[in-house]
Amino acid sequence: MPEVVKAKLIEKEYLKPDIVRFKVEAKSIVETAKPGNFLEIRVSETTVPFLRRPISIYNLNKDEGTLEFIFQIKGEGTKLLSNKEEGDLIDIIGPLGMGTFKFSSYNKIAVVGGGIGVFPLYELSKEAKEEEREVNIYLGFRSKDYVVLEKEFKGVSDKLVLTTDDGSYGIKGFAINELEKDLEKEKIDCIYACGPLPMLRAVKKLAIEKDIPCQISLEERMGCGIGVCLGCAVKTARSSDENPEYWHVCKGGPVFRAKDVDI
């Protein structure tokens, strides 16, 4: 069950001018959290902004009872959150999301991420590597200026491929194209992805064409995180105009089997 925790901020780091990593003490959340879970974070002690912000868990440390999350400063809410300083208490609800990454049935996995969508893929990759799975990681960014966490992902992978749209770092092009090339030479048991919607659509299409299981984490606006506001609906693959059917990302996800959702 998700809990409301006053988590102490013990580390704050700017990965980029607009991307911030927080490490907080949250033992009760860490004890039950799984790869793919997210948090609902209160960004201000006042009533404005009213809604919490949904942020994925980046890293769990069960021995320390700490977790890390990374966010991009985009608007008023995340700007307020970025003003927190080490020692401050942060009001967090978590872990949230019934749909999480599952890898116990697979020995060789491919992890595909784009932009700020790479953050929730780290804990998945780390845990899979700790359980002696083979982990191939493909990360795509707009340019060299946007590349983050290269060292961290390298440490939890058997193979790490970085791409940039403009070729300013790594391989020029898209991460999924490099995965597609590798699929011609080797067998992958399951694909995991998080990132921009066009990338997820391409990953889903590739997985279906190659008949490979695929799990994707969807990034939707989630006002409450517990299925009350109903603002994060996504169509199921079996939905039709005559019989529309929806799941809510906050409860059914945020991780879904790619073939089960209409994206």
PyMOL commands that set and color helices and strands:
alter all, ss='L'
color gray80, all
select helices_A, chain A and resi 27-32+76-82+115-118+121-130+144-146+150-154+175-183+197-210+249-252+258-260
alter helices_A, ss='H'
color red, helices_A
select strands_A, chain A and resi 3-16+19-25+38-41+53-61+66-72+89-96+108-114+134-141+159-164+171-172+190-194+214-217+233-235+246-248+255-257
alter strands_A, ss='S'
color yellow, strands_A
deselect
rebuild
show_as cartoon
